[in-house]
Amino acid sequence: IVKAGATIVGHDAGPVRAPLVDLTDEEVAELDVLIKKMGPQ
């Protein structure tokens, strides 16, 4: 989740390492909405 969030805000976090897996497209979209609702901190 942290790497996906970093990517959403413009940082190249790279892929996650096994045994973890990347978020699904739907999860990334939901996280994007949450981050945009929070606005700049």
Secondary structure, 3 states (H helix, E strand, C coil): CHHHHHHHCCCCCCCCCCCCCCCCHHHHHHHHHHHHHHCCC
